[in-house]
Amino acid sequence: MSNKYTKWVVILVIILVVIMLISWGTRIYNSLVTLEEKVSAQWAQVENVYQRRADLIPNLVATVKGYAEHEQETFTRVTEARAKASSITIDPKNLTPETLQQFEQAQGELSSALSRLLVTVEQYPELKANQNFLELQAQLEGTENRITVERQKFNDTAREYNTSVRSFPRNIFAGLFGFERKPYFESKPGADEAPKVEF
């Protein structure tokens, strides 16, 4: 009788251990899914602010065109850079350093083209005083600030996810279920060097 009782106790203990392991594994898996979804949501917010900038550009170009018709090359560069930047879409589940670099490069080209457009504006004092232009310029500046903030939030969210994916024992589950590290937005090459100012 005691031998039979012992078998049932052992079976019950084994069942309880298995249930506890499954419960523990489920919690780890669900927390990894939650963190990955946070990264995806933050990436969507990054794309949202870049899209806001892209949406402002046609209005800005149209306003400047009214004053500076002969700056066609600048307008063409801005339009082409906007089209290129808008055409790059990235699935946050497949975010790699290469795709992020491609995205950043296209956005950098757009920023450069916008800078050239704003330099052009300096030649037209009446445009700099135009209320529509001033409002668009203020919105664009605000959007650039939002881009910086959202990129930082993305990096923070990606860091939290990456830390979880790399920490033991979560790294075992991450490897089993295909959770991979996410890349970060990084500063441009040379950003660590102070600019030289010469008078």
WOGIJO-V404142 format. One record per pair of residues at least 4 apart in sequence whose C-alpha atoms are under 6 Angstrom apart, sorted by the first residue. I is the first residue (numbers start at 1). J is the second residue. D is the distance in Angstrom with one decimal. If there is no record, write none. Layout:
i=(I,I)
j=(J,J)
d=(D,D)
This chain:
i=(8,21,22,26,35,39,39,40,42,46,47,49,61,65,77,78,81,82,82,85,85,96,97,97,101,104,133,146,147,154,155,155,158,158,159,162,165,165,165,166,167,170,171,174,174)
j=(12,25,26,30,161,157,158,92,154,150,51,147,65,69,81,113,110,86,110,106,107,183,101,183,105,108,137,150,151,158,159,184,162,182,163,181,170,171,174,171,171,174,175,178,179)
d=(6.0,6.0,6.0,6.0,5.4,5.7,5.8,5.2,5.4,5.5,6.0,5.8,5.9,5.2,6.0,5.0,4.8,6.0,5.8,4.9,5.5,5.9,6.0,5.2,6.0,5.9,5.9,6.0,6.0,6.0,6.0,5.4,5.9,6.0,5.9,5.2,5.9,5.1,5.7,4.9,5.5,6.0,6.0,5.8,4.6)
